[in-house]
Amino acid sequence: MIDALLNAITPFNLALALFGVIAGTFIGALPGLSATMAVAVLVPFTFTMDPASGLIALGAVYTGAIYGGAYSAILVNTPGTPAAIATSMDGFPMAKRGDGDLAVTLSCLGSVVGGMVGALALLLLAPPLSQVALAFGPVEYFWLAIFGLSLIATLSRGNTVKGLVGGAIGLILSCVGSAVVGGDVRFTFGQTPLLGGIPVIPALIGLYCIPVLIDLVIKKEAHLERRAEAVSGFRFTEAVGLMLRSKFNLFRSAVLGTAVGILPAAGGSVAGLIAYSEAKRTSKKPEEFGHGATDGVIASEAANSATVGGGFIPTLVLGIPGTPPDAIILGALLVQGIRTGPQLFTQQADIVYTFVFGLIIGTLFMLPTGLIIGRYAFRLIVSVPKTVLAPSIALLTVIGSFAIESNTVHVVIMVVLGVFGWLIARVGFEASPIVLGLILGPIAEAGFVQAWLIGGAQGSIPAMFFGRPLSLAIIFMIVLTLASPALVNWRRGRMQEKGATP
Amino acid sequence: MIARRSLIALTALGLAAAVAPAQADYPERPVTYIIPYNPGGESDVTARFQEQHFKGITGQDVVIQYKPGAGGATAWAQLNGFEPDGYTIMNVNFPHAILQPAMKDVGYQTEDVAPAYIFHYTPDAIVVRADSPYQTLQDLIDDATANPGTVTFGGSGTNSANHLAAVRFDQMTGAKTTYIPFKGSAPAMAAVLGGQIKAAMTYTTQGIKAGDQVRVLAVATPERIEAYPDVPTFNELGFDFVGGAYRGVTLPKDAPQEVRQRLSDIIGEINAVPEFRQQLIDNGYVPVDIPTGEIDQWLADRKADYAGGIEQLRASN
């Protein structure tokens, strides 16, 4: 391991990690340019390097991109990557009231801690933890997706019913196209381009960004509040203080992020969401969530960055990619002649450990680079006049939705959903439930049909859905989540009663 | 008058001169290579293998782009909307591109995506977990015959190569299995490793990726493959079953014949590079060489070969 560490800190590898993190942060910050794309673009360049260096570059870009998604989530209310959905829920309200710099610093610190926890889990516990991925069968993915959907109920600012309706809209959108299981073609209205379904990234850009854009044009007020007093720009000590105060939230979110990262198909968006809702559920001031709670930003960012290390666990140990960027990295490994599998950690340990140390170094580099880039990003967004900001964002939305597959249909989908999102925002619907429905719908559907088929083959469908311990645990959490708003009301009512009759 | 005619002639000559070398020198600039799947799968990995040699042979880069959706159908339906100049090429898979239009209206016909070259296939293989009670293929067949429907086969997608293979397996052996479609080969293998399903109807490549966590019961090749010298072929076990997912490179159908031919030659040259071939073989792929001239016959043969399975798929839907 010492050899691997020395290998990882050669000047060339350090430079690669630094470059990777910076490039990744920029790419992640632009909505539409996702971590997957950043990694895919970089892959051909890594073929000329030795395997460990190539992996370090890929890992660093990936880490940076997941973190970069926080900037646009905080400053423009548009998650740069789906992983930052939960970050926008409190990050943007913070920025709106003039605390954008604090939110950016918090997201950076949260990401570094989360990233470290994920990377350490990969370094120390990868083979045993990979078994978690295997324990999850189709039925568990089904329940996990339902759990994610039930979180909408607790997360909606204000109106639970509208949150659930939004989630249902997302689910219907997720049905468009040819079904994974069964291959039926649904809701395409004869339009071949819709065969592949509603793409998540263009939908995300449209639903989040277009309403911001329209408001930017039609409202008089500034995009973000500017503080009257001169601010340092980092608010570093303040952020560290906040982190220390919510150290338990920070640690829990990082562990949750690692665990969710290990599950193939779940990904950063689900991790951020679960950590966020746990932070809200256990918070002493849950009413602040959604209106600029610092704990919300910390939870989301610690969790989504932890998925990077977590996702590499099944990728390297089992050869099963934890996330889409992992799938590309797995392909790059095969081209380099590296065989994944349990033997990788023994036979080609030098490469693996060099890579893991590289990932840790990349994560640490995120601290200075993230703070500095974040500071300028914040200053830029605050000081640029609206006449420049609005067209720039408009251009980015088009580029972002076009770039993924060079597909003009995606731009049309983005604009249509964006205008739709703005219209329903007038009557109190939010983007997050819709996007979550769109992301979780296919996971729930595939899990349900697969579990149904397997249950049928094994002779008992009810036992499949309700007879497995892991499933029961998730079902319990779903019940808890759905009941918690009612529980809170009930408790509040009792307290008031007590207060009334002392 | 003469002057005018000669001017036209000259212009025509000039045009011809401008066009002809452009095709002869194809490719003169980077070529976009579209993968109709998510990154990390067999189509992506083999394209990455090719990428390294494409430049050596043509002097130009390939730029790999992903357009996943509907098991490849989204990209294939778009193929003929691209400029037919040879600078947009696409990966195309069979039997997918035969099955999809045969089963549903997917916005393209098999002939619309006829490849310029078929360069390898991933043989069908039945994979179980290392501690599975099925030591041999016969164990699995016996169980599936004695307890119809209880043996679960996981595979990638519906109406896919894996699905067809599972249906043909039932036809051949008289056993009755339950096919469980997953979103890609990797999740299907995860379900095998986790014991969620009893076996995977997948490719040799997936077995190799999982290493000694799994056992391969049989492979659908004419002869045993290098990566699995101890695993019998279906033929050896008495079943006439050779096949898998064939992957080729295609381009819009209106592309000039010269460009199609040149692309076919380039892919053929890459296939002939010894280290490229070895790379394929090591990872469980079987190189094949079907150039553009033989494609029509090859497609006709495949369609005939799949006809029975397609009937069965239609009946089961």
Interface residues (C-beta under 8 A of the other chain):
Chain A: T36 A40 V43 P44 F47 A133 L134 A135 F136 G137 P138 G177 S178 A179 V180 V181 G182 G183 D184 V185 T192 P193 L195 G196 G197 P264 A265 P314 L318 G319 I320 P321 P324 D326 A327 I328 L330 G331 A332 L334 V335 G337 R339 T340 G341 P342 Q343 E405 S406 N407 P442 A446 Q450 L453 I454 G456 A457 Q458 G459
Chain B: N38 P39 G40 G41 D44 V45 R48 F49 E51 Q52 D61 I64 Q65 Y66 K67 P68 G69 A70 G71 A73 T74 A77 Q78 M103 K104 D105 V106 G107 G149 T150 V151 T152 G157 T158 N159 T178 I180 P181 F182 K183 A186 P187 M189 A190 A191 L193 G194 G195 Q196 I197 I208 K209 A210 G211 D212 Q213 Q279 D282 N283
